[in-house]
Amino acid sequence: MTLRPLFASLLLAGSAGAMAADTLTVQLDWLPGGDKSFVYAGVQEGFFKAEGLDVKIVPGRGSSDAVTKIGAGAADVGFGGISALMMAAAESGVPVKAVMSLYSKGPDALFTRADTKIKSLKDVEGKTVAMPTFSSSNQLWPVVLQKNGVDPEKVKIIKADPATLAPMLAQGRVDATINWVTVAPGFSSVLKQAGKELHVLPWSQFGLDGYGWSVMASDKTIKERPEVLKRYLKALNKSLAFAIQNPQKAAEDLKAQVPETDVAVAKAEFEASIPLLQNEISKRDGIGRFEPKLLGETWQWVAKSMNYAPTKVDPEKLVDRSFLAK
């Protein structure tokens, strides 16, 4: 008589344990924004839950910060510019791998006002350009200029907090700013209030080829929790596809978890990121793939920008392609 209830309770406890969700800490490379709304949609729409995952999303302070935190074990997985991972590997090594490409085109861009008449990078000579204090774009800037026949010494640079860049541009305190194209809608809104029009010059139109924002995982997660990582990427791909088809709902999902979100701006920011996610490169190779030649070109840009020897890092050792669905 006493064994049956005991057996039943043990069976229930075992079932509950088997059904317990696997926890994952996801490190963002910056504050929550529209470009990241698909991650929040994954939570809100239940894509992560369907894969047995309990996801905690934490903000960051740049790609280098994200790579460091993932490598140190403060997060299991995260996002960041692959150039930051390459720099970390070149400087001291880091136990992190890129497991999925998101932006197969770089998001780096020059923002200016239509009235500045800056139509190409050559036009920035003699101008004042503001850049974020910490950004993976900063190191690439001089090399991109040189590729376009511009002497970096002829451009005045001001470093500023990212939140101040749009007002500085709108007020005419600078001629241009360095940003990712994904934040263009927010800048456009600020400039519009000042009666100005935003003009965006993506560096990909001026010879900058290579991968940008990527999904990363710690070596510890890759080694000890491979099945969890595989399920995470499966859910993340579903979240991405959902957001591309439903940018308005993804923006609302972001607001549900980050109440200060402006849904209209978040929607526009994610829509601005779609050409980085879906383009002729991702169509050719498949979303998420790291094509060896383009990966090598990405490293060459980083090596030039940081004065590294071209052989200092083997970029192939910084990616793990085994977790993407075949």
Secondary structure, 3 states (H helix, E strand, C coil): CCHHHHHHHHHHHHHHHHHCCEEEEEECCCCCCHHHHHHHHHHHCCHHHHCCEEEEEECCCCHHHHHHHHHHCCCCEEEEEHHHHHHHHHHCCCCEEEEEECCCCCCEEEEEEHHHCCCCHHHHCCCEEEEECCCHHHHHHHHHHHHCCCCHHHCEEEEECHHHHHHHHHCCCCCEEEEEHHHHHHHHHHHHHCCCCEEEEEHHHHCCCCCCEEEEEEHHHHHHCHHHHHHHHHHHHHHHHHHHHCHHHHHHHHHHHCCCCCHHHHHHHHHHHHHHHCCHHHHHHCCCCCCHHHHHHHHHHHHHHHCCCCCCCCHHHHECCCCCCC
